[in-house]
């Protein structure tokens, strides 16, 4: 004979059973708001593909302390107002533990001005900018050297080899103006003369005025503080106009995209900064991991810029492993600071801390081969 339990007793029994049941681990949400359409879509997609490559690997290994990482994304078309709106929407709807890979100095500056990251205690690892304004912002952590560091190393090298007449083509926004300020300061330090400087509108490839100015001034070297699409357009039109100056691009330019668009003959001699290991550096564990996983992934969005997203995801996972659960605990860990090596690329995190000072240079040689 079965005795019926009173309703209150049944409720108590149900609560006790739930309390005794094994805990169900919720996913760790990582969000990315970046351009997946528009002129900078190639960069946003590449960063996303690189980050996803490592996140998928971590999940295949069992996640972080048994929790899987759920990767959610939104397309801001690199419009700063959309970046702010979509980050707020993502925080409200998905409650991310961290953000990763937002592209663009102006977009990141808009987040800084709004204060949404500070208010929500959500941090971003792998902010895609090396501008001073981003490096000093709370809650934003790039995984590479600053633009000023890039410019200073380049101008020092130009001074050493006697190429002293330099011109600057820059994107007229926070990115370009930060690089231009660095160029002006470094030119004085190393005895170089800035013979011309010409800006173009952000999120466009309207570089015709800059091409005309550079052909007229005949500098020894043109420093391109420009994004990928604009750098490709400038290089193509400058060569067609008979320009002969050496071209130096910043690390933000997707060299594989440039090589594919121009072809190996026209791209030959294009020089650029390196602030992260390249995919030919097989002596670095992070590169070997990246190549192994990318070959099996066959993701069409993987490119030379994807390694930055991959490194950012590796660094974020290291931070998650060190912190307690939740966005606030991760933010506390990052602000308190720690050093990590993600496989041959050392990073130092901390509030206002430059994460890396690694800068190198390479040039596209015959057949598109990378030459250091």
N, C-alpha and C positions, 0 to 999 in steps of 0.2 A: 504494500500500500504506500502510495506516494503522497506526502504531505505538501499542500500548497503553501508557499511562503507569502507573507504579507508583501504588498507592493514596496514599502520602504526597505524591507530586507532585500528584495530583489535588486533594487537600485544600488544599495550598498555593496552587494555581491558583485554587480557589474563594474563598479568603480574599482573594487579591490582587484578584479581580474585584469582590468586595464593597467593598473599600476604594476602588476606583476609581469605583464607582457614585455617582451624584449622591445627596446627603444627602436623606433623607425627613424633612420637618418635621413633628414631632408637634404635635397641637393644644395650645393654651394653654387649660387648664381653669379656668374661673371658677365658683365655687359659691355658692349662696344657700340658707341655712337660715332659714326664715321661716314665719309662719302663713298657710297656704292653706286652713285650716278654723278654725272657732271664731269668737269675737267680733271678732277683729282680722284675719280673712281678707281683708276689703276692702282693708286697708292692705298686707298681704303681697302680694296679687295685683297691686295697683296698682304697687308698687315693682318687682316682677318684670317686669310688662309694660313699664314705662319702661326698665329696664335692657336687656331683650331687644331693644327697638326700636333702640337704638344698637349693640348687639352684632351684630345682623343687618346693619345698615348697614356696619359695619366689615368684616364677613366678605364682603359683596357687593363691597367695594372691594379685596379681596385679603388681609384680615387685618392682623396686626401683623408687619411684616418677613416676610411670606409665610406666617405661621402663622395658621390659623383659630382663633377662640375657640369653645370648646365650653362651653355654659352648662348646668350641672347644678343641680338643686334638690331640697330635702327639706322636708317639712311638719312643723314643730314644734308646731303649734296654739298657739303662744306659751307653751309650758310650758318654763321654764328648764332643767329636767333633761333634757328632750328636745332642747333646743338643744345642750347640751353633748354628749349622746350622738351626735346626728346629725352634728355638726361633726367629731367624732372618726372616725365611720364614713366620712364623706366624704373626710377626709384620707387614711385608710387605703386606701379603695377607688378614689378618683378622682385622688389626688395633685394637688389644685388649686394653681395658681400664686397665686391670690388668692381671697378671699371678698368678697361684696358683699351689702348690704341686709338684714342680720338686724334684726328689728323688736323694740323693747322694751328699756327700761333694765334691767329685772330679768334678761332673757335675756342681755344683753351683760355685765352684772355677773357672772352665773354663769360665763360664758366667762373673764372676767378672773380670777375667784377660782380656777378650775380651772387656768389657766395654759396651756391647750392651744395657743393661738396663739403664745405665746412659745416653747414647747417645740418646736413644729413649724416655726417661722420663717415662718408664713403670716400675712399681714396682711389686714385687712378695710377696703376703701374704701367709704364710704357706709353706715357704721353708723347705723341709724335711731334716734338719740337725741341730745339736746343736754345730757344730764346731765353734771355735773362729773366724776362717777366714770368716765364713758366717755371724755370728752375727755382725761383724764389717764392712761388705760390704754394700755399699749404694744400696738401692733398694731391699734388701732382708730382710724379716721379718718372722722368725719362730714363732710358737705359743706355745713354750715349753721352759723349762730350758735348759741350755747348757750342753754339755757332761762333761765339767770340773766340773760343779755343781753336776751332777750325780755321777761321780767318787769320788769326795770329800766326799759326804754324805755316800756313800757305805764304803769307807775306814775308815772313822771315826767310823762307826758302827762296822766294823770288829775289829778295835782296842779296842773298848769298851767291846766286848765279848771275846777277847783274841785269836782270830784266826789271827795269825800274819805272817804265811808263805803263801804268796800269789803269784800266777803266772798269767800271762796275755797272752791270745791268741788274736791277733789283726789282722784286715784286713790291709794289707800294702798299705794304701793310706791316704788321708787327714783325713778321719774319724778315722781310727785306730790309726794313729800317734798322733792325737790330744788327744784321750783317753789315749794312752800310756804315753804321756807327763804328763797328769793329774795324772795318776797312780803313776808315779815316784815321782812327787812333793808331793802328798798326803801320799805316803808311808813314806816319811821322816817326814812329819808333825805328823803322828799318830803312829810312831814307828813300822811300818810293814816292813817285808823283802820281796823283790821281788826275789823269788828263781829261776824264769825262765820267759822268755818272748819269744814268738814265733809267727812269722807272717805268713800269707798265702796270695796268690795273689788275688788281687781285682777281683770281678766278677767271682770267681771260688769257688769250695768247696774242694780245694786241701789242706786238713787239716791233712794228714797222718803224716807229720813231726812234727806238733804240738802235735798230739796224743802221739807219741813216746816220745817226750820231757816231756810232762806232767806226763806220767806214770813213767818215770825214776826219776823225781824230787820229786814226792809224796808231793805236796803242800797241805795245809789245804783247800785252796779255789782257784778256777780258775775263773778269771774274763774274760768274753767273750766280747771283743770289736769287735763283729762280726755281720754280717747281718743274716737274718733269715735262709736261706738255709745252710749257712756254720755253723751256730750254731747248727742246727739240725744234720748235718752230724758229727760235732765234738762230740756232746753229744752221739750219737749212737755208734760211733767207740770207744770213750773213755770208755764207759760202757762195750762194748764187750771186750776191752783189760784189763778189771779188775780195771779200775780207780775208786777211792773212794772219791775224793775231792768233796767238795760242789761246785756247779756251779752257778755263778751269771751272768746273762745276762743284756745287756743294754736295754733301753726302745724301741730301734728300732726293737727288735726281736718280730715277730708276735707269741705270745704265743699260740694262738688258732691253728695256723699252726703246731707249735711244738707238742702240745698236740695231734692233729689229727694224725700226722706222727708217734710219738713214742708210743702213747697209755698212759692211765692214770698211769699204774704201772711204766713204765720206765721214765715218765716225773715227777713223784712224787719227790719233794724236789728241783726242779729247781726254783731258786729265780731270781728276776728281778726287775729293777727299774721301777717306775711309774712316768711319768712327765706330765700326763694328767689324768683326771678322767677316771675310768674304767666303763664298762657298768653295773656293779652291784651297782653303787653309785646312788641309786634312790633319795637321798636327793638333787641331783644336777639337776637343770632344764634342762641343756644341755643334760644330759643323758636321762632324761625322754622324751625330744623331739626326741632324736636320736632313742630310742627304739620304740616309737610310729610310727615314719615314716619308720623305717627299717622293722618293722613287716609287714606293708602293701606293702612295695616295693618289697620284696622277691627277692632282687638282689643277685645272687650267689657270687659276688665279695665282699660283705660286710663282714668284719672280725673285729678283735680287733683293727687293725690299722686304720680302717675306721673312727673312732671317731676323729682322728687327722685331716683328710680331712674335716669332718663335722664342727669341731671347726674353722678351717681355713676359711671355707666358711662363717660361721656366723660372724667372725671377719672382713672379707672382706666386707660383706654387711654393717656392722656398719660403716666402713670407707667410703664406697660409699655414705651412707646416710649423712655423715658429709661434704663431699667434693663437689666441683662444678663438672660440666660435664667434661669428658675427662681424659686421663691418666696423664697429667701434673698436673691437679688439685688434683687428688688422691695422687700422689707422694708428692706434697707439704703438704697435710694434714698429711700423714704418717711421713714425716721428721720433721714437726713442732711438732708432738707428741700429743697423747691423751691416756687416760685410758678408758678401757671398760670392762664390765663383760658380758660374753656371756652365762651366766646361771650357775654360780657357778665356773667359771674359769676366773680369772682376768688376764688381759693383759695390758701391758704398751708399747705403740709404740713410736718410736722416733729414730732419726739417731744414730746408734751405741748403742741403748738401748737394754739390755736383756729383752725380753718380759715377762718372768716369772721365778720364782725361786722355783716353786713347785716341790718337789721330795719326793716320798714315795717308799716303797718296798712291795713286795708280794711274796708268794711262792705257788707253785702248791701242794696241799695236796691230801688226799685220794680221788679217783674218779675224779681227775682233778679239784677239788674245789679250788677256789682262797682263800688263807688265808693271812691276813695282819699281 
